[in-house]
């Protein structure tokens, strides 16, 4: 009995000391200048800051899932998915394996993950202030590229840097392709006065003119779904989303017809379905940058 009680006392002492060490770390974590409140405090382990996964993920706008059976933490933020197994030094980001400097671990029912790894893999700057024991998380600047038509009449800013410009010899047209796969953005503008000489005098006639074009017809072989689209820089005439399958390959396209005081615009976002679905939201936002 005495040996049993001594063992209990020893375990309690070790547990108390361990909790005390973690509590003494007194680590503060800020996100964009605002302190994050934790219900289980972060701690240092071999120089690595470990934080409760759910608290940090929810603060930065990520979705978090925990599988008790496989003991894998899954964090989703925008287009990135992190899979972090508890007790393993190998994680996955979008199915690619990455080495961890410290494995995730379960402490008192909470899943703790290495803050720097998670933050940097999800697009954050992570800065440690040793003096104040403060970690500052800030959003990394979004990389973007601006493309201008050859006649200098307009430009568009696209997110990311994996684009290459095509057909730049066309005066009124910008066509860029993503170098990561089959994804394209096309914009053309037309002077209203010049189109009048061709018999196109209304927005409806302009939309039909483009829907009769070979580029549109290729996609229009599929199913066409009218969409609502609002642009802060142009008056939208209409928008369609089209899905087409050819030789087992599914592609999608999003067409927008719009006008300013002096120009009509046609904008198209096209690509293989998986890339299209992954990027369509940010590319639609890019249409707001046309000026």
C-alpha positions as CSV (number, residue, x, y, z in Angstrom):
1,X,0.0,0.0,0.0
2,X,2.8,2.4,1.0
3,X,4.6,1.7,-2.3
4,X,1.3,2.3,-4.2
5,X,0.7,5.6,-2.4
6,X,4.3,6.6,-3.0
7,X,3.8,6.0,-6.7
8,X,0.7,8.1,-6.8
9,X,2.5,10.9,-5.0
10,X,5.4,10.7,-7.4
11,X,3.0,10.8,-10.5
12,X,1.2,13.8,-9.0
13,X,4.4,15.6,-8.3
14,X,5.7,15.0,-11.8
15,X,2.3,16.1,-13.3
16,X,2.3,19.2,-11.1
17,X,5.8,20.1,-12.1
18,X,5.0,19.6,-15.8
19,X,2.0,21.8,-15.6
20,X,4.1,24.4,-13.7
21,X,6.7,24.4,-16.4
22,X,4.1,25.0,-19.1
23,X,2.4,27.7,-17.1
24,X,5.7,29.5,-16.5
25,X,6.3,29.7,-20.3
26,X,3.7,32.5,-20.3
27,X,3.7,32.7,-24.1
28,X,1.5,35.3,-25.8
29,X,0.3,34.8,-29.4
30,X,-1.1,37.7,-31.4
31,X,-2.9,37.5,-34.8
32,X,-2.8,40.8,-36.7
33,X,-2.1,42.7,-33.5
34,X,-4.9,41.0,-31.5
35,X,-4.1,38.7,-28.6
36,X,-5.5,35.2,-29.0
37,X,-7.2,33.8,-25.9
38,X,-6.5,30.1,-25.2
39,X,-8.4,27.8,-22.8
40,X,-5.3,25.6,-22.7
41,X,-2.0,27.6,-22.6
42,X,0.7,27.2,-25.2
43,X,4.0,25.8,-24.1
44,X,7.6,25.3,-25.3
45,X,9.0,21.9,-26.0
46,X,12.6,21.7,-27.1
47,X,12.4,25.3,-28.3
48,X,9.2,24.7,-30.3
49,X,6.0,26.5,-29.4
50,X,3.1,24.2,-29.2
51,X,-0.5,25.6,-29.3
52,X,-4.0,24.2,-29.1
53,X,-4.9,23.4,-32.6
54,X,-8.6,24.4,-32.6
55,X,-8.0,27.8,-30.9
56,X,-5.3,28.9,-33.4
57,X,-7.1,27.5,-36.5
58,X,-10.4,29.2,-35.7
59,X,-8.7,32.5,-35.0
60,X,-7.1,32.6,-38.5
61,X,-10.3,31.5,-40.2
62,X,-9.4,27.9,-40.8
63,X,-11.6,24.8,-40.4
64,X,-10.3,22.1,-38.1
65,X,-11.1,18.4,-37.8
66,X,-9.7,15.8,-35.5
67,X,-10.0,12.1,-36.1
68,X,-9.8,10.2,-32.7
69,X,-9.4,6.9,-34.4
70,X,-6.5,7.8,-36.7
71,X,-5.3,10.6,-34.4
72,X,-4.8,12.9,-37.4
73,X,-5.5,16.7,-37.2
74,X,-6.8,18.2,-40.4
75,X,-6.7,22.0,-40.9
76,X,-8.3,23.6,-44.0
77,X,-7.6,27.2,-44.9
78,X,-8.6,28.6,-48.3
79,X,-7.0,26.2,-50.9
80,X,-4.6,24.5,-48.4
81,X,-5.2,21.3,-46.4
82,X,-2.8,20.2,-43.7
83,X,-2.9,16.7,-42.2
84,X,-0.9,16.4,-39.0
85,X,-0.7,13.0,-37.3
86,X,-0.2,13.0,-33.6
87,X,3.2,11.5,-32.6
88,X,4.6,11.7,-36.2
89,X,7.2,14.0,-37.7
90,X,5.7,13.6,-41.1
91,X,2.7,15.8,-42.1
92,X,1.0,16.4,-45.4
93,X,0.1,19.6,-47.2
94,X,-2.2,19.1,-50.2
95,X,-1.0,15.4,-50.3
96,X,2.7,16.4,-50.3
97,X,4.7,15.1,-47.4
98,X,6.5,17.6,-45.2
99,X,8.8,17.0,-42.2
100,X,7.7,18.5,-38.8
101,X,10.2,19.9,-36.3
102,X,8.0,18.6,-33.5
103,X,5.1,16.1,-33.8
104,X,1.6,17.1,-32.7
105,X,0.5,15.7,-29.4
106,X,-2.6,15.2,-27.3
107,X,-2.5,16.8,-23.8
108,X,-5.4,16.6,-21.4
109,X,-7.8,16.0,-24.3
110,X,-6.4,18.9,-26.3
111,X,-4.5,18.6,-29.6
112,X,-1.4,20.7,-29.6
113,X,0.5,21.5,-32.8
114,X,3.8,23.3,-33.6
115,X,2.7,26.9,-34.2
116,X,5.5,28.0,-36.6
117,X,4.9,25.0,-38.9
118,X,1.1,25.4,-39.0
119,X,1.3,29.2,-39.4
120,X,3.8,29.3,-42.2
121,X,2.2,26.4,-44.1
122,X,-1.1,28.3,-44.0
123,X,0.3,31.5,-45.4
124,X,1.3,33.5,-42.2
125,X,4.4,35.3,-41.1
126,X,5.5,33.9,-37.7
127,X,7.8,36.2,-35.6
128,X,9.1,35.2,-32.1
129,X,10.1,37.9,-29.6
130,X,12.3,36.2,-27.1
131,X,12.3,39.1,-24.6
132,X,8.5,39.4,-24.3
133,X,7.8,35.7,-25.1
134,X,5.4,36.9,-27.8
135,X,4.6,35.4,-31.1
136,X,3.2,37.7,-33.8
137,X,1.2,36.1,-36.6
138,X,0.5,38.3,-39.7
139,X,-0.8,37.6,-43.1
140,X,1.7,37.3,-45.9
141,X,1.3,39.8,-48.7
142,X,-0.6,38.2,-51.6
143,X,1.5,37.9,-54.7
144,X,-0.2,39.2,-57.8
145,X,0.6,40.3,-61.4
146,X,-0.9,43.1,-63.4
147,X,-1.4,42.7,-67.1
148,X,-2.2,45.6,-69.5
149,X,-3.7,45.4,-73.0
150,X,-1.4,46.4,-75.9
151,X,-3.5,49.5,-76.6
152,X,-3.2,50.5,-72.9
153,X,-7.0,50.9,-72.7
154,X,-7.3,48.7,-69.6
155,X,-5.5,46.3,-67.2
156,X,-6.3,43.5,-64.8
157,X,-4.5,42.2,-61.6
158,X,-4.5,38.4,-61.2
159,X,-3.7,36.6,-57.9
160,X,-0.5,34.6,-57.8
161,X,2.6,34.5,-60.1
162,X,2.0,31.3,-62.0
163,X,0.7,33.0,-65.2
164,X,2.1,33.6,-68.6
165,X,0.7,36.0,-71.1
166,X,-0.5,34.8,-74.5
167,X,-1.6,36.6,-77.7
168,X,-0.2,39.9,-76.5
169,X,-0.2,41.1,-80.2
170,X,-3.9,41.5,-80.0
171,X,-4.5,45.2,-79.3
172,X,-7.6,45.0,-77.2
173,X,-7.2,41.6,-75.6
174,X,-5.5,40.1,-72.6
175,X,-5.1,36.3,-72.5
176,X,-3.1,34.7,-69.7
177,X,-2.7,31.0,-68.9
178,X,-1.8,29.4,-65.6
179,X,1.5,27.6,-65.8
180,X,0.2,25.0,-63.2
181,X,-2.4,23.6,-65.6
182,X,-5.2,24.2,-68.0
183,X,-6.6,27.4,-66.7
184,X,-7.1,30.7,-68.7
185,X,-8.4,34.2,-68.3
186,X,-9.5,36.2,-71.4
187,X,-10.6,39.8,-71.5
188,X,-11.4,41.9,-74.6
189,X,-12.9,45.4,-74.8
190,X,-14.6,47.0,-77.8
191,X,-15.2,50.7,-78.4
192,X,-18.9,51.3,-78.6
193,X,-18.6,53.9,-81.4
194,X,-16.6,51.4,-83.6
195,X,-19.1,48.6,-83.1
196,X,-21.9,50.9,-84.2
197,X,-20.3,50.9,-87.6
198,X,-20.8,47.1,-87.6
199,X,-24.4,47.4,-86.7
200,X,-24.0,46.6,-83.0
201,X,-25.8,49.3,-81.1
202,X,-27.2,47.7,-77.9
203,X,-25.9,45.7,-75.1
204,X,-28.1,42.8,-76.1
205,X,-26.6,42.8,-79.6
206,X,-23.1,42.8,-78.1
207,X,-23.9,39.8,-75.9
208,X,-25.3,37.9,-78.8
209,X,-22.3,38.9,-81.0
210,X,-20.0,37.2,-78.4
211,X,-22.2,34.2,-77.9
212,X,-22.1,33.5,-81.6
213,X,-18.2,33.5,-81.5
214,X,-16.3,30.3,-82.0
215,X,-14.7,30.6,-78.5
216,X,-18.1,30.6,-76.8
217,X,-19.7,28.0,-79.1
218,X,-17.0,25.4,-78.2
219,X,-18.1,25.6,-74.5
220,X,-21.8,26.1,-75.3
221,X,-21.9,22.5,-76.5
222,X,-22.3,21.8,-72.8
223,X,-24.8,22.8,-70.2
224,X,-25.3,26.6,-69.8
225,X,-26.3,28.1,-66.5
226,X,-27.1,31.8,-66.2
227,X,-25.3,33.4,-63.2
228,X,-25.6,36.7,-61.3
229,X,-22.4,38.8,-61.2
230,X,-21.9,42.2,-59.7
231,X,-18.8,44.3,-60.7
232,X,-18.0,47.6,-58.9
233,X,-16.1,48.8,-62.0
234,X,-18.6,48.0,-64.8
235,X,-22.3,47.5,-65.5
236,X,-22.8,43.7,-66.0
237,X,-25.0,42.8,-68.9
238,X,-25.1,39.1,-68.2
239,X,-23.1,36.1,-67.1
240,X,-23.1,32.4,-67.8
241,X,-21.3,29.3,-66.4
242,X,-20.9,26.4,-68.8
243,X,-19.9,22.8,-68.2
244,X,-18.7,20.6,-71.1
245,X,-17.3,17.1,-71.3
246,X,-15.2,16.0,-74.2
247,X,-13.3,12.7,-74.4
248,X,-13.8,12.1,-70.7
249,X,-12.3,15.5,-69.7
250,X,-14.6,18.0,-67.9
251,X,-14.1,21.7,-68.4
252,X,-15.9,24.8,-67.2
253,X,-16.1,28.4,-68.3
254,X,-17.5,31.5,-66.8
255,X,-18.4,34.3,-69.2
256,X,-19.3,37.9,-68.3
257,X,-20.5,40.6,-70.5
258,X,-20.3,44.2,-69.2
259,X,-20.0,47.8,-70.2
260,X,-18.5,51.1,-69.2
261,X,-19.5,54.5,-70.7
262,X,-17.3,54.0,-73.8
263,X,-16.6,50.3,-74.0
264,X,-18.2,46.9,-74.0
265,X,-16.2,44.1,-72.3
266,X,-16.3,40.3,-72.5
267,X,-14.5,38.3,-69.8
268,X,-14.0,34.6,-69.8
269,X,-12.5,32.2,-67.2
270,X,-12.0,28.7,-68.5
271,X,-10.2,25.6,-67.4
272,X,-10.3,21.9,-66.4
273,X,-13.0,21.4,-63.8
274,X,-10.7,20.7,-60.8
275,X,-8.6,23.9,-61.4
276,X,-11.6,25.9,-62.3
277,X,-13.4,25.0,-59.0
278,X,-10.2,25.7,-57.0
279,X,-9.6,29.2,-58.4
280,X,-12.9,30.5,-59.8
281,X,-13.8,32.6,-56.7
282,X,-10.5,34.4,-56.6
283,X,-10.5,34.9,-60.4
284,X,-14.0,36.4,-60.2
285,X,-12.7,38.8,-57.6
286,X,-9.9,39.7,-60.0
287,X,-12.5,41.0,-62.5
288,X,-13.1,43.7,-60.0
289,X,-9.6,45.0,-60.7
290,X,-10.2,45.7,-64.4
291,X,-9.6,49.4,-64.9
